[in-house]
Amino acid sequence: MAKRSSLSIRIVEGKNLPAKDINGSSDPYCIVKVDNEPIIRTATVWKTLCPFWGEEYQVHLPPTFHAVAFYVLDEDALSRDDVIGKVCFTRDTLASLPKGFTGWAHLTEVDPDEEVQGEIHLRLEVVPGTPARRLRCSVLEARDLAPKDRNGASDPFVRVHYNGRTQETSVVKKSCYPRWNETFEFELEEGAAEALCIEAWDWDLVSRNDFLGKVVVNVQRLYAAQQEEGWFRLQPDQSKSQRGGGSLGSLQLEVRLRDEVVLPSRCYQPLVQLLCQEVKLGTQGPGQLIPIIEETTSTDRRQEVATNLLKLFLGQGLAKDFLDLLFQLELGRTSEANTLFRSNSLASKSMESFLKVAGMRYLHGVLGPIIDRVFEEKKYVELDPSKVEVKDVGCSGLHRPQTEAEVLEQSAQTLRAHLGALLSALCRSVRACPAVIRATFRQLFRRVRERFPSAQYENVPFIAVTSFLCLRFFSPAIMSPKLFHLRERHADARTSRTLLLLAKAVQNVGNMDTPVSRAKEAWMEPLQPTVRQGVAQLKDFITKLVDIEEKEELDLQRTLSLQAPPVKEGTLFIHRTKGKGPLTSSSFKKLHFSLTTEALSFAKTPSSKSTLIKLANIRAAEKVEEKSFSSSHVMQVIYTDEAGRPQTAYLQCKCVNELNQWLSALRKVSVNNSGLLGTYHPGVFRGDKWSCCHQKDKTGRGCDKTRSRVTLQEWNDPLDHDLEAQLVYRHLLGVEAVLREKHQELSGDTEADAVPAGSGEAPTDPLGQLLQVLQDLREAHSASPPGPPPSEPSRLLELQT
């Protein structure tokens, strides 16, 4: 049994942000931090006070995290980025909102005294003394303190206050992981209500000291405990009154915390087997559990439930059968061909999820080069005469301004070229399309042709395929390439317009150039020759795509399984620890990295002979302190070589997102390794000591805890069968009352297979069996022994401030 926490995050948009640039605008982006650790950076939206991001993320976390904060900043090319404001949610706040937070949140000012992080290790004792007992406070060490100085570190010391007296530790220079091991004593007065206050500060020579956080201890509780030792989380100084100020704008967010207790696999087997049996029986089955699940799922939960079911059946090798069943159910209730798969049904939502899970690599292969070309050319493209701006396209010839007709003609030529290149790439991609997607489209094509067999519906099977492939997969990716990981940044206004027009053209081709689609926007007429040609190309492509037999499908799947694609690959800079010289950013070497389920390899080029770090030898993948290499985007892979000696490879990424994506991928593929480290050094061993904590023992225990459970969910993540089964169970448990009513209704109508309550007989109908499985799982959760206490800082003696 394991407890897992995850955050579903959608950063929608901002409004009424203050202008930070001289032009009266801003270039805003968001940074998401969990317990002050940056994990996500959105794209920058240029020159706007009302940015739209529309970015979604899912973050897996240890259940002991405390808060998630959203910072809005203004990007500056020549100076440090300006902080606009932040929105913060504590874990307790999110836990109290079962449906999560959805809506607008006002940005608040970022107060340096509230931006604290880290923990401090204390030993507190009440000891005998003359004439009165004494309070002994040992300040041992701290970890992950906020870096307050320009060198990426701090010069921390601690002040201990009690009963009007203050004592201080020594200053530890240039460290966010200081060790003091100093002890202070105070006289205790019987019945005294004053608290013990321990404050951490960053020492500065010429300016005021910076506050790093504090711990307030209830001395009366310490009387009862006599002794307490542990890590205490540093808290902000909330004694100051909130400062006033002008409006900083608002942020529209969707944030949801989910805590799941995942049972052993055997507990979910009855549920999985029951659902799989229903899918295998298809529409011939007696229970029709899938239709009942769809009927009892609200519209706002349909996408989530569809994704969970799809992943569950994908893990069982039944995704095609599950989708085929949904196709049949949808066709059975559809009377008009032009409304087929146009609603947000379970079939439509499941196919969307299926294409993203199984077809994202295929999408990148087809669309990637075309999208890159659009971004690189940055041409002004416009077909709508009412929106043409001649001034944006400059001059041609002998400084003669272009006419509107010339702009429209050049725009049409550009779009025809892009559309033609896309269709050509698509037509060449039949063999590159995953076999499971081809087989699923084959089933869809056949089912639709069986449902609408007459000649007047000749195009309907093709449109059914394109309604998913073009309208729900390719077109959204063209309009928002960043959301499909095709680009790292959002497009500017000019490129966005080109992408929108290209997506419209693709939709017209996908609709088989119907008169209705042509009539909507008559100014798209210049593209009609290419669209008509594209319809013929697309029909030929679909004919070949669905022409796959069972044997070929199995052969392709077998081939792909033997040639498993990399989990992640790309260019990074590496520094491997050798010698005693200084470590600087210039000592990094640019190499191509590839991570598979067996090893992390790197070489000069993808085709060069590579060096391997075996996956089984990886012990940790963690971030490196900014001061170590004057960069905040460096990570370390700690592993053992063939002789069992510990080694470290330092890898530099280009941005915080790339850093967290690589860390996440490495942690997920090595999660089951034996010998994973619980602590590590976030610095480097320079000279004769660690730069982080100044320890001189190179192989000693690390000064910070590892974060192996902090990962980002990606489209190519391996399936987690137990988690998907738990999520399906959680949804069914939420609609259990409705399922029982449905069961009573069906039992009353048929009187067959009905089981009297409390009869002790096992139900024989599928819905009754499902209800029994839900009851068994609920009892299994109740009977599960509680897990080990979470590894988090002690709060026993802290005052609530």
C-alpha positions in Angstrom: 0.0 0.0 0.0 1.3 3.4 -0.9 -0.1 6.9 -0.5 0.4 9.1 -3.5 -0.4 12.8 -3.9 -0.7 14.7 -7.1 -1.6 18.2 -8.1 -3.6 18.9 -11.3 -2.7 22.5 -12.4 -4.2 24.6 -15.2 -2.8 28.1 -15.5 -5.5 29.8 -17.6 -4.9 33.5 -17.9 -4.2 36.8 -16.1 -5.9 40.1 -16.2 -5.3 43.7 -15.2 -1.6 43.2 -14.5 0.5 46.3 -13.8 2.8 47.6 -16.5 6.4 47.0 -15.7 8.0 48.1 -19.0 8.6 51.6 -20.3 6.2 51.0 -23.2 3.3 50.7 -20.7 3.0 46.9 -21.0 4.6 43.8 -19.5 5.9 40.4 -20.8 4.4 38.1 -18.1 5.1 34.5 -17.4 4.4 32.2 -14.4 6.6 30.2 -12.1 5.1 27.4 -10.0 6.9 26.5 -6.8 6.1 23.6 -4.4 7.6 24.4 -1.0 9.7 27.1 -2.7 11.1 24.7 -5.3 10.5 25.9 -8.9 8.9 23.0 -10.9 7.1 24.7 -13.8 7.6 27.8 -15.9 5.0 28.9 -18.4 5.8 30.5 -21.7 6.2 34.3 -21.8 3.3 36.2 -23.4 4.7 39.3 -24.9 3.5 42.9 -24.6 0.2 42.4 -22.7 -1.4 43.1 -19.4 -4.0 40.3 -19.9 -2.0 37.2 -20.9 -3.5 33.9 -21.9 -1.5 30.7 -21.2 -3.9 27.8 -21.1 -1.2 25.5 -19.9 -1.9 22.2 -18.0 0.4 20.2 -15.8 0.1 17.3 -13.4 2.7 17.0 -10.6 3.3 13.9 -8.4 4.5 14.8 -4.9 5.2 13.2 -1.5 2.1 13.6 0.8 4.2 15.8 3.1 4.4 18.9 0.9 3.1 22.1 2.5 2.2 24.7 -0.1 2.1 25.5 -3.9 2.6 29.1 -5.0 2.1 30.8 -8.4 4.4 33.7 -9.1 3.8 36.1 -12.0 6.9 37.8 -13.3 7.8 40.2 -16.1 10.6 39.0 -18.4 13.4 41.5 -19.1 16.1 40.9 -21.6 18.8 43.2 -20.0 18.0 43.1 -16.3 16.6 40.8 -13.6 13.0 39.9 -14.2 10.4 41.9 -12.2 8.2 40.1 -9.7 4.6 41.2 -10.2 2.8 39.2 -7.5 1.9 35.7 -6.3 -1.0 33.4 -5.4 -0.4 30.8 -2.7 -2.4 27.7 -1.6 -1.5 25.6 1.4 -1.9 21.9 1.3 -4.6 22.1 4.0 -6.6 24.6 1.9 -6.5 22.4 -1.2 -7.3 19.3 0.9 -10.5 21.0 2.1 -11.7 21.5 -1.5 -12.7 18.1 -2.9 -13.3 19.6 -6.4 -10.2 21.8 -6.1 -10.0 25.5 -6.7 -11.4 27.0 -9.9 -11.6 30.7 -10.5 -9.8 34.0 -10.2 -7.4 34.7 -7.4 -6.0 38.2 -6.7 -2.2 38.5 -6.8 -0.6 39.6 -3.6 2.7 41.5 -3.1 5.8 39.4 -2.6 7.2 40.2 0.9 10.9 39.1 1.3 10.2 38.3 5.0 7.5 35.8 3.9 9.7 34.2 1.2 11.3 31.7 3.5 12.2 28.0 3.0 14.1 25.2 4.6 14.3 23.4 7.9 16.4 23.7 11.0 17.6 20.8 13.2 17.1 21.5 16.9 17.5 19.7 20.2 15.4 21.1 23.0 15.7 20.0 26.7 14.5 21.0 30.1 17.4 20.2 32.5 17.8 20.5 36.3 19.5 23.6 37.6 20.2 25.7 40.6 18.1 27.4 41.8 15.7 26.7 38.9 15.5 24.4 36.0 17.0 25.5 32.7 16.0 25.5 29.1 18.7 24.1 26.8 18.5 24.8 23.1 21.0 23.1 20.8 21.1 24.6 17.3 22.6 21.8 15.2 22.2 22.5 11.5 19.9 23.8 8.8 19.1 22.8 5.2 17.7 24.3 2.1 17.8 27.9 3.4 16.8 30.7 1.0 19.8 32.1 -1.0 19.8 35.8 -0.2 23.2 36.9 -1.6 24.2 37.5 -5.2 26.6 34.5 -5.1 23.6 32.2 -4.8 24.1 31.4 -1.1 23.6 33.0 2.3 25.8 33.7 5.4 23.4 32.3 8.0 23.4 32.6 11.7 20.7 31.9 14.4 19.3 34.1 17.1 17.6 32.4 20.0 15.1 34.6 22.1 13.7 33.7 25.4 12.4 35.7 28.4 14.0 38.9 27.3 17.4 37.4 26.5 18.9 36.9 23.1 21.9 34.7 22.1 23.4 34.1 18.7 25.4 31.4 16.9 28.4 32.1 14.8 28.0 33.0 11.1 28.6 30.3 8.5 29.8 31.9 5.3 28.4 31.1 1.9 26.2 28.2 2.7 22.5 27.3 2.6 23.3 24.1 4.5 25.1 25.4 7.6 26.2 23.4 10.6 26.6 25.1 13.9 26.4 22.5 16.7 26.1 25.3 19.3 24.1 25.1 22.6 22.4 27.9 24.6 20.8 27.8 28.0 18.1 30.0 29.6 16.7 30.1 33.1 13.2 28.7 33.3 10.5 30.4 35.4 7.8 28.2 36.7 4.5 28.9 34.9 6.1 31.3 32.5 4.0 31.6 29.3 6.6 33.1 27.1 7.6 31.1 24.0 11.1 30.2 22.8 11.8 31.8 19.4 14.6 30.6 17.1 15.2 32.9 14.1 17.6 32.3 11.2 19.2 35.3 9.5 21.5 36.0 6.6 24.4 38.2 7.8 25.3 41.2 5.6 28.3 43.5 6.1 26.9 46.8 4.6 23.2 46.3 4.5 20.6 45.1 6.9 20.5 41.3 7.6 17.9 39.3 5.7 15.3 37.2 7.5 15.5 33.5 6.7 12.6 32.1 8.8 11.8 31.3 12.4 10.5 28.5 14.7 8.3 29.4 17.7 8.2 26.7 20.5 5.6 26.3 23.2 7.7 25.9 26.4 4.8 24.6 28.4 4.5 21.6 26.1 8.3 21.1 26.4 7.9 20.9 30.2 5.7 17.8 29.6 7.9 16.3 26.9 11.2 17.2 28.8 13.2 16.6 25.5 12.5 17.0 21.8 14.8 16.7 18.8 14.0 16.9 15.1 13.8 19.0 12.0 11.5 22.1 12.3 10.2 23.8 9.2 11.1 27.5 9.1 8.0 29.8 9.2 7.6 33.4 7.8 7.4 36.4 9.9 3.7 37.2 10.1 3.9 39.7 12.9 4.0 42.6 10.4 0.8 44.1 9.2 0.0 43.5 5.6 1.3 46.3 3.5 -1.2 48.2 1.3 -0.7 48.9 -2.4 -2.3 49.2 -5.7 -4.0 46.3 -7.5 -1.6 43.7 -8.9 -4.2 42.0 -11.1 -5.6 38.5 -10.9 -4.8 35.0 -12.1 -7.3 32.5 -13.3 -6.4 29.0 -12.0 -7.6 25.5 -11.7 -5.8 23.6 -8.9 -6.8 20.2 -7.5 -5.1 18.0 -5.0 -5.7 14.3 -5.1 -4.5 11.9 -2.4 -4.8 8.3 -3.3 -4.0 5.2 -1.2 -3.1 2.6 -3.8 -3.6 -1.0 -2.6 -1.6 -4.1 -3.8 -2.4 -5.2 -7.3 -4.3 -8.3 -6.2 -7.0 -6.1 -4.6 -7.9 -4.5 -7.9 -8.0 -7.8 -9.9 -11.7 -8.4 -9.5 -12.6 -4.9 -10.7 -10.2 -5.1 -13.7 -11.3 -8.5 -14.7 -15.0 -7.6 -14.5 -14.5 -4.5 -16.7 -12.3 -6.4 -19.1 -14.9 -9.1 -19.4 -17.5 -6.5 -20.3 -15.3 -5.0 -23.0 -14.5 -8.5 -24.5 -18.2 -9.3 -24.7 -18.9 -6.0 -26.4 -22.5 -5.1 -27.2 -23.5 -8.8 -26.8 -22.8 -8.7 -23.0 -25.7 -8.9 -20.6 -24.7 -6.2 -18.2 -23.6 -3.2 -20.3 -21.5 -1.8 -17.5 -19.7 0.7 -19.8 -23.0 2.3 -20.9 -24.1 2.6 -17.3 -20.7 4.2 -16.3 -21.2 6.7 -19.1 -24.7 7.4 -18.1 -23.8 8.1 -14.5 -20.7 10.3 -15.3 -21.3 14.0 -15.2 -20.1 16.2 -18.1 -17.4 17.9 -16.1 -15.9 14.5 -15.1 -16.2 12.8 -18.4 -12.7 13.6 -19.7 -11.0 12.5 -16.5 -13.0 9.2 -16.4 -12.4 8.6 -20.1 -8.7 9.0 -19.6 -8.6 6.7 -16.6 -10.6 4.0 -18.3 -8.6 4.3 -21.5 -5.3 3.9 -19.6 -6.7 0.9 -17.7 -7.7 -0.9 -20.9 -4.5 0.1 -22.6 -2.5 -1.6 -19.9 -4.6 -4.7 -20.4 -4.2 -4.7 -24.2 -7.8 -3.9 -24.7 -7.8 -0.3 -25.7 -9.0 -1.1 -29.3 -11.8 -3.3 -28.0 -12.9 -0.6 -25.4 -13.0 2.1 -28.1 -14.8 -0.3 -30.5 -17.5 -0.8 -27.9 -17.9 2.9 -27.5 -18.1 3.4 -31.3 -20.9 0.9 -31.4 -22.8 2.6 -28.5 -22.4 6.0 -30.1 -23.6 4.7 -33.5 -26.5 3.0 -32.0 -27.9 6.2 -30.7 -27.0 8.4 -33.7 -29.6 8.9 -36.4 -28.1 11.8 -38.4 -24.7 11.2 -40.0 -23.7 14.8 -39.7 -23.9 14.7 -35.9 -21.7 11.6 -35.5 -19.0 12.0 -32.8 -19.7 15.8 -32.5 -20.7 15.7 -28.9 -18.5 15.4 -25.8 -19.5 11.8 -25.3 -17.4 9.1 -23.6 -16.4 7.9 -27.0 -15.1 11.3 -28.2 -13.3 12.0 -24.9 -11.7 8.5 -24.8 -10.5 8.8 -28.4 -8.9 12.2 -27.6 -7.0 10.7 -24.7 -6.1 7.6 -26.8 -4.5 9.7 -29.5 -2.5 11.7 -27.0 -1.3 8.7 -25.1 -0.6 6.5 -28.1 0.0 8.9 -30.9 2.0 11.9 -29.6 5.3 10.7 -31.0 3.6 10.1 -34.4 2.1 13.7 -34.2 5.6 15.1 -33.6 7.0 13.3 -36.5 4.4 14.5 -39.0 3.7 18.1 -37.7 7.1 19.0 -36.1 8.9 20.1 -39.3 5.9 22.1 -40.6 5.4 23.9 -37.3 9.1 24.7 -37.0 9.1 26.2 -40.6 6.1 28.5 -39.7 7.9 29.8 -36.6 11.2 30.3 -38.5 9.7 32.2 -41.4 7.6 34.6 -39.4 5.8 35.8 -42.5 2.8 38.0 -42.3 -0.2 35.9 -43.5 -3.8 37.1 -43.8 -6.7 36.0 -46.0 -9.5 38.0 -44.5 -9.6 41.3 -46.4 -11.2 43.1 -43.4 -8.1 42.2 -41.3 -5.3 43.0 -43.8 -2.8 45.5 -42.4 -0.5 46.6 -45.3 1.9 48.4 -42.9 2.8 45.1 -41.3 4.3 43.6 -44.4 6.7 46.4 -45.3 7.6 47.3 -48.8 8.6 45.5 -52.0 10.4 46.6 -55.2 11.4 50.2 -55.2 9.8 51.0 -51.8 6.3 50.7 -53.3 3.8 49.7 -50.6 2.1 46.4 -51.3 -1.5 46.5 -52.3 -4.2 44.5 -50.4 -4.5 42.1 -53.4 -0.7 41.4 -53.3 -0.8 40.7 -49.6 -3.7 38.3 -50.0 -2.0 36.5 -52.9 1.3 36.1 -51.1 -0.6 34.9 -48.0 -2.5 32.3 -50.1 0.8 31.1 -51.6 2.4 30.7 -48.2 -0.6 28.8 -46.8 -0.9 26.6 -49.8 2.8 25.7 -49.4 2.4 24.8 -45.7 -0.9 22.9 -46.3 0.7 20.9 -49.2 3.8 20.0 -47.1 1.6 18.9 -44.2 -0.6 16.7 -46.5 2.4 15.2 -48.2 4.0 14.4 -44.8 0.7 12.8 -43.6 0.4 10.7 -46.7 3.9 9.4 -46.2 3.3 8.5 -42.6 1.1 5.4 -42.9 3.9 3.0 -41.8 5.0 5.4 -39.0 1.5 5.4 -37.4 1.3 3.1 -34.4 -0.3 -0.2 -35.2 -2.9 0.1 -32.3 -4.1 3.5 -33.7 -4.4 2.0 -37.3 -6.3 -0.9 -35.9 -8.6 1.3 -33.9 -9.3 3.5 -37.0 -10.0 0.3 -39.0 -12.7 -0.6 -36.5 -14.1 2.9 -36.6 -14.2 2.9 -40.4 -15.9 -0.4 -40.6 -18.5 0.3 -37.9 -19.5 3.6 -39.5 -19.7 2.1 -43.0 -21.9 -0.7 -41.6 -24.2 1.9 -39.9 -24.4 4.2 -43.0 -24.0 1.8 -46.0 -25.8 3.8 -48.7 -24.0 5.7 -51.5 -25.1 9.1 -50.2 -23.0 8.5 -47.1 -19.9 7.5 -49.0 -17.7 10.1 -47.2 -19.1 9.5 -43.7 -16.6 6.8 -42.7 -13.7 9.0 -43.9 -15.2 12.0 -41.9 -15.5 9.8 -38.8 -11.7 9.1 -38.9 -10.8 12.8 -39.7 -13.1 14.0 -37.0 -10.6 12.6 -34.5 -7.4 12.7 -36.5 -7.7 16.2 -37.9 -10.3 18.0 -35.9 -9.5 16.8 -32.4 -5.8 16.0 -32.7 -3.9 17.7 -35.6 -5.8 21.0 -35.7 -5.5 21.7 -31.9 -1.8 20.9 -32.1 -1.4 23.4 -35.0 -3.2 26.1 -33.1 -1.4 25.6 -29.8 1.9 23.8 -30.5 3.3 24.5 -27.0 0.4 22.6 -25.4 1.4 19.6 -27.5 5.1 20.0 -26.7 5.9 20.9 -30.3 7.4 24.2 -29.2 8.8 25.6 -26.0 7.2 29.0 -26.3 3.9 30.3 -27.4 3.7 31.9 -30.8 3.6 35.6 -31.2 0.6 37.3 -32.7 1.8 37.1 -36.3 2.7 33.4 -36.1 -0.5 32.6 -34.2 -2.6 34.0 -37.1 -0.7 31.8 -39.6 -1.2 28.7 -37.5 -4.9 29.5 -37.0 -5.4 29.9 -40.8 -3.5 26.7 -41.4 -5.6 24.8 -38.8 -8.8 26.1 -40.5 -7.5 24.8 -43.8 -6.8 21.4 -42.3 -10.3 21.3 -40.8 -11.8 22.0 -44.2 -9.8 19.1 -45.7 -10.9 16.9 -42.7 -14.6 17.9 -43.4 -14.1 16.7 -47.0 -14.6 20.2 -48.3 -18.4 20.2 -47.6 -20.5 23.2 -48.9 -21.2 24.1 -45.2 -17.6 24.4 -44.3 -16.9 26.6 -47.5 -19.9 28.9 -46.8 -18.7 29.7 -43.3 -15.7 31.8 -44.4 -15.8 32.7 -48.1 -12.4 34.4 -47.9 -10.8 31.0 -47.6 -11.6 30.5 -51.3 -8.0 31.0 -52.5 -7.1 27.8 -50.8 -9.8 25.7 -52.4 -7.7 24.1 -55.2 -5.2 22.8 -52.5 -8.1 21.8 -50.2 -9.8 19.8 -53.0 -6.6 18.1 -53.8 -6.0 17.5 -50.1 -9.4 15.8 -49.8 -8.3 13.2 -52.4 -4.9 12.8 -50.7 -6.6 12.4 -47.3 -9.0 9.8 -48.5 -6.2 7.8 -50.1 -4.2 8.1 -46.9 -7.2 6.8 -44.8 -7.8 4.0 -47.1 -4.2 2.8 -46.7 -4.2 3.6 -43.0 -7.2 1.3 -42.1 -5.9 -1.4 -44.5 -4.2 -3.4 -41.7 -4.9 -7.0 -40.9 -4.6 -8.7 -37.6 -1.3 -10.5 -38.5 0.2 -7.2 -39.7 -1.0 -5.5 -36.6 0.7 -8.1 -34.4 3.9 -8.0 -36.4 4.1 -4.2 -36.2 3.5 -4.3 -32.4 6.1 -6.9 -32.0 8.6 -4.9 -34.0 7.9 -1.7 -32.0 8.3 -3.6 -28.7 11.7 -4.7 -29.8 12.6 -1.2 -30.8 11.3 0.7 -27.8 11.7 4.4 -28.3 13.8 6.5 -25.8 12.0 7.7 -22.7 13.7 11.1 -23.3 16.5 12.4 -25.5 18.1 15.7 -26.3 21.2 17.9 -26.1 22.7 18.6 -22.7 26.0 19.8 -21.3 28.0 17.4 -19.1 30.7 17.8 -16.5 32.1 14.6 -15.0 34.0 14.9 -11.7 37.6 14.4 -12.4 40.7 16.2 -10.8 40.7 19.0 -8.3 40.5 22.0 -10.5 37.7 24.6 -10.2 34.3 23.7 -11.6 33.0 26.4 -13.9 30.3 26.6 -16.6 33.0 26.6 -19.3 34.1 23.1 -18.3 30.8 21.6 -19.6 30.8 19.7 -22.9 27.8 19.6 -25.2 26.6 16.0 -25.9 23.5 14.1 -27.1 21.8 12.2 -24.3 19.3 9.4 -24.6 17.4 7.8 -21.7 15.9 4.3 -22.2 14.5 1.8 -19.8 18.0 0.3 -19.6 20.5 3.1 -19.5 21.4 6.7 -19.8 23.7 7.1 -22.8 25.6 10.1 -24.2 27.7 10.8 -27.2 28.9 13.6 -29.5 26.1 12.9 -32.0 23.1 10.5 -32.0 25.0 8.1 -34.3 28.3 8.2 -32.4 29.5 5.5 -30.1 28.1 6.3 -26.7 29.0 6.0 -23.1 26.5 4.3 -20.8 25.3 4.7 -17.3 23.3 1.6 -16.5 19.9 2.4 -15.1 20.2 -0.1 -12.3 23.3 1.8 -11.1 21.5 5.2 -10.6 21.2 6.1 -7.0 19.7 9.6 -7.2 18.9 12.5 -9.7 18.8 15.9 -8.0 19.3 19.6 -8.6 22.6 21.4 -7.9 22.9 24.7 -6.0 23.1 27.7 -8.3 26.3 28.9 -6.8 28.2 25.7 -7.8 28.2 26.5 -11.5 26.7 30.0 -11.5 23.6 28.4 -13.1 20.3 27.4 -11.6 19.7 24.7 -14.3 22.2 22.1 -13.3 21.3 18.6 -12.1 23.4 15.7 -10.9 23.1 12.0 -11.6 24.6 10.0 -8.7 25.5 6.4 -9.7 28.0 3.6 -9.1 30.5 2.5 -11.7 31.2 -1.1 -12.7 33.6 -1.4 -9.6 30.9 -0.2 -7.3 32.5 3.2 -6.7 30.2 6.2 -6.3 30.3 8.7 -9.3 28.5 11.9 -10.1 27.7 13.3 -13.6 26.7 17.0 -13.6 24.3 17.9 -16.5 23.4 21.5 -17.4 20.0 22.2 -19.0 18.9 25.4 -20.8 15.8 26.2 -18.7 13.9 25.2 -15.6 11.4 23.2 -17.6 14.0 21.1 -19.3 15.7 20.5 -15.9 12.6 19.3 -14.3 11.6 17.1 -17.3 14.9 15.3 -17.2 14.9 14.9 -13.4 11.3 13.6 -13.6 12.2 11.1 -16.4 15.3 9.8 -14.5 13.4 9.4 -11.3 10.6 7.5 -12.9 12.7 5.0 -14.7 14.9 4.4 -11.6 12.1 4.4 -9.0 12.5 0.6 -8.3 16.3 0.6 -8.0 17.8 -0.9 -4.9 20.1 1.4 -3.0 18.4 4.7 -3.8 19.8 7.5 -1.6 17.8 9.3 1.0 20.2 12.2 1.3 22.7 13.9 -1.1 24.9 17.0 -1.4 23.4 19.8 -3.5 26.8 21.3 -4.0 30.1 20.1 -5.4 33.2 18.7 -3.7 35.7 21.5 -4.5 39.2 21.3 -3.1 38.8 19.5 0.3 35.2 20.1 1.2 31.6 20.3 -0.1 30.6 23.7 -1.3 27.1 23.3 0.2 27.7 22.3 3.9 31.5 22.6 4.1 31.9 19.0 5.2 35.3 17.5 4.5 34.2 13.9 4.3 33.6 13.3 0.6 31.6 10.1 1.1 29.7 11.2 4.2 26.0 11.5 4.6 24.4 14.2 2.4 23.2 17.5 3.9 19.8 17.5 2.1 17.1 15.0 1.5 16.4 13.6 -1.9 13.2 14.4 -3.8 12.7 11.2 -5.8 8.9 11.3 -5.5 8.6 14.8 -7.1 7.8 14.1 -10.8 5.9 15.7 -13.7 3.4 13.6 -15.6 4.3 13.3 -19.3 2.4 11.9 -22.3 5.0 9.1 -22.7 4.9 8.0 -19.0 4.8 4.2 -18.4 1.3 3.1 -17.4 0.7 2.6 -13.7 -1.9 -0.2 -13.7 -2.7 0.0 -9.9 -3.1 3.7 -9.9 -5.5 3.7 -12.9 -7.6 1.0 -11.2 -7.7 3.0 -8.0 -8.8 6.1 -9.9 -11.6 4.2 -11.7 -12.6 2.7 -8.3 -12.6 6.2 -6.7 -15.0 7.5 -9.5 -17.3 4.5 -9.2 -17.4 4.9 -5.4 -18.6 8.5 -6.0 -21.6 7.3 -8.0 -22.3 4.2 -6.0 -25.7 5.4 -4.9 -26.8 6.0 -8.5 -25.4 2.6 -9.5 -27.5 1.0 -6.7 -30.6 2.8 -7.9 -29.9 1.6 -11.4 -29.4 -2.0 -10.1 -32.7 -1.9 -8.3 -34.5 -0.6 -11.3 -33.0 -3.3 -13.6 -33.7 -6.0 -11.0 -37.3 -4.9 -10.6 -37.9 -4.9 -14.3 -36.4 -8.3 -15.0 -36.7 -10.0 -11.6 -33.9 -12.2 -13.0 -30.5 -12.4 -11.4 -31.7 -10.2 -8.5 -30.0 -11.0 -5.3 -31.9 -10.3 -2.0 -30.0 -8.0 0.3 -28.2 -9.9 3.0 -28.9 -13.3 1.3 -25.2 -14.1 1.3 -25.4 -15.2 -2.3 -22.9 -13.8 -4.8 -24.6 -11.6 -7.4 -24.6 -13.1 -10.9 -25.5 -9.9 -12.9 -22.6 -7.7 -13.9 -23.9 -4.6 -12.2 -24.5 -6.5 -9.0 -21.0 -7.9 -9.3 -19.6 -4.4 -9.7 -21.4 -3.2 -6.5 -20.0 -6.2 -4.6 -16.5 -5.4 -5.9 -16.8 -1.8 -4.8 -17.8 -3.0 -1.3 -14.9 -5.4 -1.1 -12.5 -2.6 -2.2 -13.9 -0.2 0.4 -13.4 -2.9 3.1 -9.8 -3.5 1.9 -9.1 0.2 2.2 -10.5 0.3 5.7 -8.6 -2.8 6.8 -5.3 -1.6 5.3 -2.7 -0.9 8.0 -1.7 2.8 8.2 1.6 3.5 6.4 4.7 4.6 8.2 4.6 8.1 9.7 5.5 10.7 7.1 9.1 12.0 7.1 8.4 15.7 7.8 9.7 18.3 10.2 8.5 18.1 13.8 5.5 20.3 14.7 4.8 19.0 18.1 6.1 22.0 20.0 5.5 24.8 17.5 3.0 27.5 18.2 0.3 28.2 15.6 1.1 31.7 14.4 
